[in-house]
Amino acid sequence: MSNASRHAIRTALNQVLGEKYEILEWIGGGGMAEVFLARHRAHGGLFAVKVLAEALADEPEIVARFMDEARTAATLGGHPNIAPVYDVGEWGSLHWLIMPYIEGEDLKSYLERHGRLSPPEAVSIIRQVAEALAWAGERRFVHRDLKPANIRIDLSGRVIVLDFGIAKAGDAPSARTRAGETLGTPYYMSPEQIRAEPCDHRSDLYSLGVIFFELLTGMKPFTGDSFRAIEIGHCQKAPPALSTLVPDIDPELERIVNRLLEKDREKRYSSARELLDDLRRSYRLETEVRLQPVVDRPDLLEAARSGAAAEPAPAAEAPPAWQPGAPERRQAAPAKKSRVPLLAGAALAVVAAVSAGIYFVSKSRDNGPKSGKAAQKAESASRELPQVIQREGVTMFLVPEGTFVFGDDSPESPNRRQELRLPAFYMDATEVSNAQYARFVQATGHAEPSSEDFRSSPSLPVTHVTLADARAYCAWAGKRLPTEQEWEKAGRGTDGRIYPWGNQPMPNPGTLVPVDDYPERQSPYRILGLAGNVFEWVDTPFPATEREIEDLRRALGGGEVSREWYCIKGGSFLLKDDRFFRLYMRRGWPAGLPHAAIGFRCVKDAQ
């Protein structure tokens, strides 16, 4: 794409998105989409705006698939290894989606810098990608364009898969595909993709096998001097034996890679979950692996955070092709709501293991420490916000923009101690009470929780609610659930304290209390009940282990246990285990399973 075309698209994006985002600079693209870096005007967070390639924008079926699949991909948000889609829209011939900008490095660049990786590094990457594929596959979603360039490593070492939903547009018949031109590279395509057959999740597993091979050897299994030669390799030739390229390779890893690269999809793993189970049984990491990416374009990011665009915003108008008569904006469709039968007797106490990985999903991506004018500007903006707001009789306190301590270096902490930064937000002063939830039930017809004290004790925290119930209440109230990072910052302030009130424990009363009780236990931001009363749902997935799932299955007396777990924070007065009053601790729990010791509270973005 020429500089003039990029300039025109950037101008058009500023025209249609300029009230909320400042489009800073083109940062990559090709094939299906062009990518621009954008800064949120309110809180300064950085985002990637992906625009359907100009050459495809006049293909109606491709456009329709791009928009539909991008909206569907928005429902995959919430998994730590999948980049969420925040917004989808179109304006004439301009079609875009907005995702967080993930500071770090893509796997393609990482591999080019390191050559082949050690087996523990390769397995760590493959496991995280497989977790993303398992989450998507269980929702009947196929990536179709899995390759190192679509996999990113953030500064914490977390692996994140990009572009779910975009590649399917390339399956649509068009002048380009009818002429036999391939959209994208064939290096990572499955045999059935090359033959233009329908794809399913096993096609993604084949692509993952190619990536696994490349990580372990530093080379691709099939190469050639033309795309056709590469395609023939995928369809007809056996891949080189890993043991001839890496003589000391673990035979179990070679077996796993070979199964992923089977030509016949029926011989591959039936799901990403089966692959993960095989990896856990067959290959155990002796030490924790921490990936260390370099930052792409640090000069550009520093300029973006300091408030200076890398180049001045163009004043020229976009060419006619990018100027429709009337804007039409479409929002991403929300995930479908589901309910699971109430199981009041479930034993939360059996899930005692705490994940040792770093899994955080923030509604805003700008978590890196700021300095200089940018930090002063953000802190000044927070000071101008009201410290307290009232919504329908509910008090919310401001948690200002700035840095805080997340995690702890103690052996029991699930996250290592680090300094992060979040934009300002407001949090409910208390957990949602039975009385507040009853108003929601009356207004919407939502099902009541099965709690015995729901009607009789209006001041107690509402319990027996699923994650979907909590999300529904928050949406009705014009709010949302907090992320794990937001919840922890609200409790710990800026000094990294262990409990909301300081570093020494307080007694556990052993029973639920009114949500506004114990004012002496408030956090630095005057928020009550963050250590005790009930565990609180946060909108951050929890990577449950097979042992945790099996322990809960036995505690429930058999039956299936969902693999979709989310974090719960803060501990409960109903349980004797007071460790979870420590703000950096967490447990996980199935999203659709209510419990007598789990409630929630809401947050709202600061405007």
C-alpha positions as CSV (number, residue, x, y, z in Angstrom):
1,M,0.0,0.0,0.0
2,S,1.3,3.4,-0.9
3,N,1.9,6.2,1.6
4,A,-0.8,8.2,0.0
5,S,-3.4,5.5,0.5
6,R,-2.3,5.1,4.2
7,H,-2.6,8.8,4.6
8,A,-6.1,8.8,3.1
9,I,-7.2,5.9,5.4
10,R,-5.7,7.6,8.5
11,T,-7.5,10.8,7.6
12,A,-10.8,9.0,7.2
13,L,-10.4,7.2,10.5
14,N,-9.6,10.4,12.3
15,Q,-12.8,11.8,10.7
16,V,-15.1,9.0,11.9
17,L,-13.4,7.9,15.2
18,G,-11.7,11.2,16.1
19,E,-14.0,12.1,19.0
20,K,-12.8,9.1,20.9
21,Y,-9.5,8.0,19.4
22,E,-6.5,9.9,17.9
23,I,-5.2,7.8,14.9
24,L,-1.4,8.2,15.3
25,E,0.4,6.1,12.6
26,W,0.3,3.1,10.3
27,I,2.1,0.3,12.1
28,G,1.7,-2.7,9.7
29,G,-0.6,-4.8,7.6
30,G,-0.9,-6.6,4.3
31,G,-3.2,-9.3,2.9
32,M,-6.5,-8.8,4.7
33,A,-6.0,-5.7,6.7
34,E,-4.0,-2.5,7.5
35,V,-3.2,-1.6,11.1
36,F,-3.0,1.8,12.7
37,L,-1.9,2.8,16.2
38,A,-4.5,4.9,18.1
39,R,-4.6,6.6,21.4
40,H,-7.8,6.9,23.5
41,R,-8.4,10.6,24.1
42,A,-10.0,10.2,27.5
43,H,-7.5,7.8,29.3
44,G,-4.6,7.6,26.9
45,G,-4.7,3.9,26.4
46,L,-3.2,2.6,23.1
47,F,-5.2,0.6,20.6
48,A,-4.8,-1.1,17.3
49,V,-7.3,-0.2,14.6
50,K,-7.5,-2.8,11.8
51,V,-9.0,-1.8,8.5
52,L,-10.1,-4.2,5.8
53,A,-7.6,-3.9,2.9
54,E,-8.6,-1.4,0.3
55,A,-8.4,-4.0,-2.5
56,L,-11.1,-6.1,-0.7
57,A,-13.4,-3.3,0.4
58,D,-15.4,-3.5,-2.9
59,E,-16.1,-7.3,-2.5
60,P,-19.5,-7.4,-0.9
61,E,-19.2,-11.0,0.4
62,I,-15.8,-10.4,1.8
63,V,-17.0,-7.2,3.5
64,A,-20.0,-9.0,5.0
65,R,-17.9,-11.9,6.3
66,F,-15.3,-9.5,7.7
67,M,-18.0,-7.6,9.7
68,D,-19.9,-10.6,10.8
69,E,-16.9,-12.6,11.9
70,A,-15.3,-9.6,13.6
71,R,-18.5,-9.1,15.6
72,T,-18.6,-12.7,16.5
73,A,-14.9,-12.6,17.5
74,A,-15.8,-9.9,20.0
75,T,-17.6,-12.6,22.0
76,L,-14.3,-14.4,22.5
77,G,-13.0,-11.6,24.7
78,G,-12.3,-12.6,28.2
79,H,-9.6,-15.2,27.7
80,P,-6.1,-14.2,28.7
81,N,-4.5,-15.6,25.5
82,I,-6.9,-14.0,23.1
83,A,-6.8,-10.3,22.1
84,P,-10.3,-9.0,22.6
85,V,-12.2,-7.0,19.9
86,Y,-13.6,-3.9,21.6
87,D,-15.5,-2.3,18.7
88,V,-16.5,-3.0,15.1
89,G,-17.7,-0.5,12.6
90,E,-18.1,0.6,9.0
91,W,-18.4,4.0,7.3
92,G,-19.0,3.7,3.6
93,S,-16.2,1.7,2.1
94,L,-14.2,1.9,5.4
95,H,-14.5,-1.3,7.6
96,W,-12.6,-1.5,10.9
97,L,-12.3,-3.2,14.2
98,I,-10.6,-1.9,17.4
99,M,-8.4,-4.1,19.6
100,P,-6.0,-3.2,22.5
101,Y,-2.4,-2.5,21.3
102,I,-0.3,-5.3,22.9
103,E,3.1,-3.8,23.8
104,G,5.7,-6.4,23.1
105,E,6.8,-8.5,20.1
106,D,5.2,-10.8,17.6
107,L,6.3,-14.5,17.6
108,K,7.7,-14.1,14.0
109,S,10.1,-11.4,15.2
110,Y,10.9,-13.3,18.4
111,L,11.8,-16.4,16.4
112,E,13.9,-14.5,14.0
113,R,15.9,-13.0,16.9
114,H,16.4,-16.3,18.7
115,G,16.6,-18.9,15.9
116,R,15.2,-22.2,17.2
117,L,13.9,-22.1,20.8
118,S,14.6,-24.5,23.6
119,P,11.9,-27.2,24.1
120,P,10.6,-25.6,27.4
121,E,10.2,-22.2,25.6
122,A,8.5,-23.8,22.6
123,V,6.1,-25.9,24.8
124,S,5.3,-22.8,26.9
125,I,4.2,-20.9,23.7
126,I,2.3,-23.8,22.3
127,R,0.5,-24.5,25.5
128,Q,-0.7,-20.9,25.7
129,V,-1.8,-20.8,22.0
130,A,-3.6,-24.2,22.6
131,E,-5.5,-22.7,25.6
132,A,-6.7,-19.9,23.3
133,L,-7.7,-22.5,20.6
134,A,-9.5,-24.6,23.2
135,W,-11.5,-21.6,24.4
136,A,-12.5,-20.7,20.9
137,G,-13.1,-24.3,19.8
138,E,-15.5,-24.9,22.6
139,R,-17.4,-21.9,21.2
140,R,-17.3,-23.4,17.7
141,F,-14.9,-20.8,16.4
142,V,-12.0,-21.4,14.0
143,H,-9.1,-19.1,13.5
144,R,-8.1,-20.1,9.9
145,D,-4.9,-18.0,9.8
146,L,-2.8,-19.1,12.7
147,K,0.9,-18.1,12.1
148,P,3.7,-16.5,14.1
149,A,2.8,-13.0,12.8
150,N,-0.6,-13.4,14.4
151,I,0.8,-14.4,17.8
152,R,2.1,-11.8,20.1
153,I,4.2,-11.9,23.4
154,D,3.4,-9.1,25.8
155,L,5.9,-7.6,28.3
156,S,4.9,-10.1,31.0
157,G,5.7,-13.0,28.8
158,R,2.1,-13.9,28.1
159,V,1.3,-15.3,24.6
160,I,-1.7,-13.7,22.9
161,V,-3.4,-14.8,19.7
162,L,-4.6,-12.1,17.4
163,D,-7.1,-11.8,14.5
164,F,-9.8,-14.4,15.4
165,G,-12.6,-13.8,12.9
166,I,-10.7,-11.9,10.2
167,A,-9.4,-14.8,8.2
168,K,-12.8,-16.3,7.4
169,A,-13.5,-13.3,5.1
170,G,-10.8,-14.7,2.9
171,D,-12.9,-17.9,2.3
172,A,-15.5,-15.9,0.5
173,P,-15.5,-16.3,-3.3
174,S,-14.2,-13.2,-5.0
175,A,-12.5,-12.0,-8.2
176,R,-9.1,-12.7,-6.4
177,T,-9.9,-16.2,-5.2
178,R,-11.7,-17.2,-8.4
179,A,-8.5,-16.3,-10.2
180,G,-6.6,-18.7,-8.0
181,E,-4.8,-16.1,-5.9
182,T,-4.2,-17.1,-2.3
183,L,-5.0,-14.7,0.5
184,G,-2.0,-15.0,2.8
185,T,0.9,-17.4,3.0
186,P,0.6,-21.2,2.5
187,Y,3.4,-21.9,4.9
188,Y,1.0,-22.6,7.8
189,M,-2.1,-23.8,5.9
190,S,-3.6,-27.2,6.4
191,P,-4.0,-29.6,3.5
192,E,-7.8,-29.2,3.6
193,Q,-7.4,-25.4,3.4
194,I,-5.2,-25.7,0.4
195,R,-7.8,-28.0,-1.2
196,A,-10.5,-25.3,-0.5
197,E,-12.4,-27.8,1.7
198,P,-14.4,-26.7,4.8
199,C,-12.2,-26.0,7.8
200,D,-12.8,-26.9,11.4
201,H,-10.7,-26.6,14.6
202,R,-8.4,-29.4,13.5
203,S,-7.2,-27.1,10.7
204,D,-6.0,-24.7,13.4
205,L,-4.2,-27.7,15.1
206,Y,-2.3,-28.4,11.9
207,S,-1.2,-24.8,11.7
208,L,-0.1,-25.0,15.3
209,G,1.9,-28.1,14.5
210,V,3.8,-26.2,11.8
211,I,4.5,-23.5,14.3
212,F,5.6,-26.0,16.9
213,F,8.0,-27.6,14.3
214,E,9.4,-24.2,13.5
215,L,9.9,-23.2,17.1
216,L,11.9,-26.4,17.8
217,T,14.0,-26.5,14.6
218,G,14.2,-22.9,13.4
219,M,12.8,-23.9,10.0
220,K,9.5,-24.6,8.4
221,P,8.6,-28.2,7.6
222,F,7.7,-27.4,3.9
223,T,9.4,-24.8,1.8
224,G,9.9,-24.2,-2.0
225,D,10.6,-21.7,-4.7
226,S,6.9,-21.2,-5.3
227,F,3.6,-21.2,-3.3
228,R,2.6,-24.3,-5.4
229,A,5.6,-26.2,-4.3
230,I,4.8,-25.4,-0.6
231,E,1.2,-26.5,-1.1
232,I,2.3,-29.8,-2.6
233,G,4.5,-30.4,0.4
234,H,1.6,-29.9,2.8
235,C,-0.7,-32.2,0.9
236,Q,1.6,-35.0,-0.3
237,K,5.0,-35.0,1.5
238,A,6.0,-36.2,5.0
239,P,7.6,-33.5,7.2
240,P,11.3,-34.0,8.0
241,A,11.9,-36.1,11.1
242,L,12.5,-33.8,14.1
243,S,15.1,-36.2,15.5
244,T,17.3,-35.7,12.4
245,L,17.2,-31.9,12.8
246,V,17.4,-31.8,16.6
247,P,19.1,-35.1,17.7
248,D,18.4,-34.6,21.4
249,I,14.7,-33.9,21.0
250,D,12.4,-35.6,23.5
251,P,10.7,-38.5,21.6
252,E,7.3,-37.5,23.2
253,L,7.6,-34.0,21.6
254,E,8.4,-35.5,18.2
255,R,5.3,-37.8,18.5
256,I,3.1,-34.8,19.4
257,V,4.3,-32.7,16.5
258,N,3.9,-35.5,14.1
259,R,0.3,-36.1,15.2
260,L,-0.5,-32.4,14.7
261,L,1.0,-32.6,11.2
262,E,-1.1,-35.6,10.1
263,K,-2.4,-35.0,6.5
264,D,-5.7,-36.7,7.5
265,R,-7.5,-34.5,10.0
266,E,-9.2,-37.6,11.5
267,K,-5.7,-38.7,12.8
268,R,-4.9,-35.4,14.5
269,Y,-6.0,-34.5,18.0
270,S,-9.8,-34.2,18.2
271,S,-9.5,-30.8,20.0
272,A,-7.0,-28.4,21.4
273,R,-8.0,-29.7,24.9
274,E,-6.9,-33.2,24.0
275,L,-3.5,-31.7,22.8
276,L,-3.2,-29.9,26.2
277,D,-4.0,-33.1,28.1
278,D,-1.3,-35.0,26.1
279,L,1.3,-32.3,26.7
280,R,0.6,-32.4,30.5
281,R,0.9,-36.1,30.6
282,S,3.9,-36.5,28.3
283,Y,6.1,-33.4,28.8
284,R,6.5,-31.7,32.2
285,L,8.4,-28.4,32.4
286,E,11.1,-28.7,35.1
287,T,11.3,-24.9,35.6
288,E,9.0,-22.0,35.0
289,V,9.7,-20.4,31.6
290,R,9.5,-16.6,31.2
291,L,9.6,-15.3,27.6
292,Q,11.4,-12.0,27.2
293,P,10.2,-10.0,24.1
294,V,11.6,-6.7,23.0
295,V,9.4,-3.7,22.5
296,D,8.3,-2.9,18.9
297,R,9.0,0.7,18.1
298,P,9.8,2.1,21.6
299,D,10.2,5.5,20.1
300,L,6.7,5.5,18.7
301,L,5.2,4.2,22.0
302,E,7.0,6.9,24.0
303,A,5.8,9.6,21.7
304,A,2.2,8.2,21.9
305,R,2.3,8.1,25.7
306,S,3.8,11.6,26.0
307,G,0.8,13.0,24.0
308,A,2.8,13.6,20.8
309,A,1.8,11.9,17.6
310,A,4.6,10.4,15.6
311,E,3.5,12.6,12.7
312,P,1.1,15.5,12.6
313,A,-2.5,14.7,12.0
314,P,-3.2,15.4,8.3
315,A,-5.5,18.3,7.5
316,A,-6.2,17.1,3.9
317,E,-9.5,15.5,3.2
318,A,-9.6,11.8,2.3
319,P,-10.1,10.9,-1.4
320,P,-13.8,10.3,-2.5
321,A,-13.4,6.5,-2.1
322,W,-13.3,7.0,1.6
323,Q,-16.0,9.6,1.9
324,P,-19.5,8.1,2.1
325,G,-22.6,10.2,2.2
326,A,-23.7,9.3,5.8
327,P,-21.8,7.5,8.5
328,E,-23.1,4.2,9.8
329,R,-21.5,2.8,12.9
330,R,-22.1,-0.6,14.3
331,Q,-21.2,-1.9,17.7
332,A,-19.8,-5.4,18.5
333,A,-22.5,-7.8,19.5
334,P,-22.4,-8.9,23.1
335,A,-21.8,-12.5,24.1
336,K,-25.0,-14.6,24.6
337,K,-26.2,-15.0,28.2
338,S,-26.5,-18.4,29.6
339,R,-27.7,-19.9,32.9
340,V,-26.9,-23.1,34.7
341,P,-29.2,-24.8,37.2
342,L,-28.6,-23.6,40.7
343,L,-26.4,-25.9,42.8
344,A,-26.5,-24.4,46.3
345,G,-24.6,-27.2,47.9
346,A,-21.4,-26.9,45.9
347,A,-18.3,-27.0,48.0
348,L,-16.1,-24.0,47.3
349,A,-13.6,-25.2,49.8
350,V,-12.3,-28.0,47.6
351,V,-10.8,-25.7,45.1
352,A,-7.7,-24.7,47.1
353,A,-5.0,-24.7,44.4
354,V,-4.0,-21.2,43.1
355,S,-2.6,-20.7,39.6
356,A,1.0,-19.7,39.4
357,G,0.8,-18.0,36.0
358,I,0.1,-14.4,35.2
359,Y,-3.4,-14.0,33.8
360,F,-4.8,-10.6,33.6
361,V,-7.3,-9.0,31.2
362,S,-7.8,-5.3,31.6
363,K,-10.6,-3.3,29.9
364,S,-7.9,-0.8,29.1
365,R,-4.5,-1.8,27.8
366,D,-2.3,1.1,29.0
367,N,-0.6,-0.7,31.9
368,G,3.0,0.4,31.5
369,P,4.4,3.0,33.9
370,K,4.2,6.6,32.6
371,S,6.6,9.4,33.3
372,G,7.0,13.1,32.8
373,K,4.3,15.2,31.2
374,A,2.0,12.2,30.4
375,A,1.9,11.1,34.1
376,Q,1.3,14.7,35.3
377,K,-1.5,15.2,32.7
378,A,-3.2,11.9,33.8
379,E,-2.9,12.6,37.5
380,S,-4.2,16.2,37.0
381,A,-7.2,14.7,35.1
382,S,-7.9,12.3,38.0
383,R,-7.8,15.2,40.5
384,E,-10.5,17.0,38.5
385,L,-12.9,14.0,38.7
386,P,-15.4,13.9,41.5
387,Q,-14.2,11.7,44.4
388,V,-17.7,10.3,45.0
389,I,-20.7,9.7,42.7
390,Q,-24.2,8.5,43.3
391,R,-26.1,6.2,40.9
392,E,-29.7,5.2,41.9
393,G,-28.8,5.6,45.6
394,V,-25.6,3.5,45.2
395,T,-22.3,5.2,46.3
396,M,-19.2,4.8,44.1
397,F,-15.7,6.0,45.0
398,L,-13.0,7.1,42.6
399,V,-9.9,5.0,42.1
400,P,-7.6,7.5,40.4
401,E,-5.4,7.0,37.4
402,G,-1.9,5.9,38.4
403,T,0.5,3.1,39.3
404,F,-0.1,0.4,42.0
405,V,1.5,-2.8,43.2
406,F,0.0,-6.0,41.7
407,G,0.8,-9.5,43.0
408,D,3.3,-10.5,45.6
409,D,6.6,-12.3,45.7
410,S,5.5,-14.8,48.4
411,P,5.4,-18.4,47.2
412,E,1.6,-18.5,47.6
413,S,0.9,-15.6,45.3
414,P,-0.5,-16.4,41.9
415,N,1.2,-13.3,40.4
416,R,4.7,-12.0,40.8
417,R,5.0,-8.5,42.4
418,Q,5.1,-5.8,39.8
419,E,4.1,-2.2,39.3
420,L,1.2,-1.6,36.9
421,R,-0.8,1.5,35.8
422,L,-4.5,1.7,35.2
423,P,-6.8,4.5,34.1
424,A,-9.2,6.0,36.6
425,F,-12.4,4.2,37.4
426,Y,-15.2,4.2,40.0
427,M,-16.0,1.2,42.2
428,D,-19.1,0.5,44.3
429,A,-18.5,1.3,48.0
430,T,-20.0,-2.1,49.0
431,E,-20.8,-5.5,47.6
432,V,-24.2,-5.6,45.8
433,S,-26.8,-6.3,48.5
434,N,-29.9,-8.4,48.4
435,A,-32.0,-5.3,48.3
436,Q,-30.1,-3.8,45.3
437,Y,-30.4,-7.1,43.4
438,A,-34.1,-7.4,44.2
439,R,-34.7,-4.0,42.5
440,F,-32.9,-5.5,39.4
441,V,-35.1,-8.6,39.5
442,Q,-38.3,-6.6,39.8
443,A,-37.3,-4.3,36.9
444,T,-36.1,-7.0,34.5
445,G,-37.8,-10.2,35.4
446,H,-34.4,-11.8,35.9
447,A,-34.6,-15.0,38.0
448,E,-34.1,-14.7,41.8
449,P,-31.1,-16.3,43.4
450,S,-31.8,-19.4,45.4
451,S,-30.4,-17.9,48.6
452,E,-32.6,-18.5,51.7
453,D,-31.9,-15.0,53.0
454,F,-32.5,-13.2,49.7
455,R,-35.9,-11.8,50.8
456,S,-35.4,-11.9,54.5
457,S,-32.0,-10.1,54.8
458,P,-31.9,-7.2,52.4
459,S,-28.7,-5.7,53.8
460,L,-26.6,-8.9,53.3
461,P,-24.6,-9.3,50.2
462,V,-26.4,-11.1,47.4
463,T,-25.0,-14.7,46.8
464,H,-25.9,-17.7,44.7
465,V,-25.3,-15.7,41.5
466,T,-23.4,-16.9,38.4
467,L,-20.9,-14.8,36.5
468,A,-23.7,-14.2,33.9
469,D,-26.1,-13.0,36.6
470,A,-23.5,-10.6,37.9
471,R,-22.8,-9.3,34.4
472,A,-26.5,-8.8,33.7
473,Y,-26.9,-6.8,36.9
474,C,-23.9,-4.6,36.1
475,A,-25.2,-4.0,32.6
476,W,-28.7,-3.1,33.9
477,A,-27.0,-0.6,36.3
478,G,-24.9,1.0,33.6
479,K,-21.7,-0.5,34.9
480,R,-19.5,-3.6,34.5
481,L,-17.6,-6.1,36.6
482,P,-14.0,-5.2,37.6
483,T,-11.0,-6.9,36.2
484,E,-8.6,-8.6,38.7
485,Q,-6.2,-5.7,38.3
486,E,-8.9,-3.1,39.0
487,W,-10.2,-5.1,42.0
488,E,-6.7,-5.4,43.5
489,K,-5.8,-1.7,43.0
490,A,-9.0,-0.7,44.7
491,G,-8.1,-2.7,47.7
492,R,-4.3,-2.1,48.0
493,G,-4.0,1.6,47.0
494,T,-0.5,2.6,46.0
495,D,1.6,1.1,48.8
496,G,1.1,-2.6,48.0
497,R,-0.6,-3.5,51.4
498,I,-1.7,-7.0,52.1
499,Y,-5.1,-6.2,53.4
500,P,-7.4,-3.1,52.7
501,W,-6.6,-1.7,56.1
502,G,-2.9,-2.5,56.2
503,N,-0.6,-5.5,56.7
504,Q,-2.0,-7.2,59.8
505,P,-5.0,-9.5,59.7
506,M,-8.3,-8.9,61.5
507,P,-10.6,-11.6,63.0
508,N,-13.0,-13.5,60.9
509,P,-16.6,-13.1,62.3
510,G,-17.6,-16.5,60.7
511,T,-20.9,-15.3,59.3
512,L,-22.1,-12.9,56.6
513,V,-22.7,-9.3,57.8
514,P,-24.4,-6.3,56.2
515,V,-22.5,-4.9,53.2
516,D,-21.8,-1.6,55.0
517,D,-20.5,-3.1,58.2
518,Y,-16.9,-2.9,59.5
519,P,-16.1,0.6,58.3
520,E,-12.7,0.3,60.0
521,R,-11.8,-2.3,57.3
522,Q,-12.2,0.1,54.4
523,S,-9.5,0.4,51.7
524,P,-7.4,3.5,51.0
525,Y,-10.2,4.6,48.6
526,R,-12.9,4.1,51.3
527,I,-14.3,0.9,49.7
528,L,-15.7,-1.6,52.1
529,G,-15.8,-5.4,52.2
530,L,-12.9,-6.2,49.9
531,A,-11.4,-8.7,52.4
532,G,-14.2,-11.0,53.6
533,N,-17.9,-11.2,53.7
534,V,-18.2,-13.0,50.3
535,F,-15.8,-13.8,47.4
536,E,-16.4,-11.5,44.5
537,W,-16.6,-12.3,40.8
538,V,-14.0,-10.5,38.6
539,D,-14.0,-10.4,34.9
540,T,-10.8,-12.3,34.5
541,P,-10.6,-16.0,33.3
542,F,-9.0,-18.6,35.6
543,P,-7.0,-21.4,34.0
544,A,-8.4,-24.3,36.0
545,T,-6.2,-27.4,36.1
546,E,-7.5,-30.9,35.6
547,R,-6.9,-31.6,39.3
548,E,-9.1,-28.7,40.3
549,I,-11.8,-29.8,37.9
550,E,-11.7,-33.3,39.1
551,D,-11.7,-32.3,42.8
552,L,-14.8,-30.2,42.3
553,R,-16.5,-33.0,40.3
554,R,-16.0,-35.3,43.3
555,A,-17.2,-32.7,45.7
556,L,-20.4,-32.3,43.7
557,G,-21.0,-36.0,43.6
558,G,-20.1,-36.6,40.0
559,G,-21.4,-35.1,36.8
560,E,-19.8,-32.7,34.3
561,V,-18.0,-29.6,35.5
562,S,-17.6,-26.7,33.1
563,R,-14.0,-25.7,32.0
564,E,-15.0,-22.0,31.8
565,W,-13.7,-20.7,35.1
566,Y,-13.3,-17.1,36.3
567,C,-11.4,-15.6,39.2
568,I,-13.0,-14.8,42.5
569,K,-11.3,-12.5,45.0
570,G,-11.4,-11.4,48.6
571,G,-12.3,-14.5,50.6
572,S,-15.5,-15.2,52.6
573,F,-16.4,-15.0,56.2
574,L,-18.2,-18.4,55.7
575,L,-15.0,-20.3,55.1
576,K,-12.2,-20.9,57.7
577,D,-9.4,-20.3,55.1
578,D,-8.5,-16.7,55.8
579,R,-5.6,-16.7,53.4
580,F,-7.8,-15.4,50.7
581,F,-8.4,-12.1,52.6
582,R,-5.0,-11.2,51.4
583,L,-5.7,-9.0,48.4
584,Y,-3.2,-10.6,46.0
585,M,-4.7,-14.1,46.5
586,R,-7.4,-15.6,44.3
587,R,-9.4,-18.7,43.6
588,G,-11.1,-19.9,40.5
589,W,-14.7,-21.1,40.1
590,P,-16.9,-22.3,37.2
591,A,-18.6,-19.3,35.6
592,G,-22.1,-20.9,35.6
593,L,-22.0,-22.4,39.1
594,P,-23.6,-20.3,41.9
595,H,-22.4,-20.5,45.5
596,A,-23.4,-19.3,49.0
597,A,-20.0,-17.7,49.5
598,I,-19.7,-15.8,46.1
599,G,-21.2,-12.3,45.3
600,F,-19.9,-9.3,43.4
601,R,-19.7,-5.5,43.0
602,C,-19.6,-3.2,40.0
603,V,-17.2,-0.6,38.6
604,K,-17.7,2.2,36.0
605,D,-15.1,3.8,33.7
606,A,-14.3,7.4,34.8
607,Q,-15.5,9.9,32.2
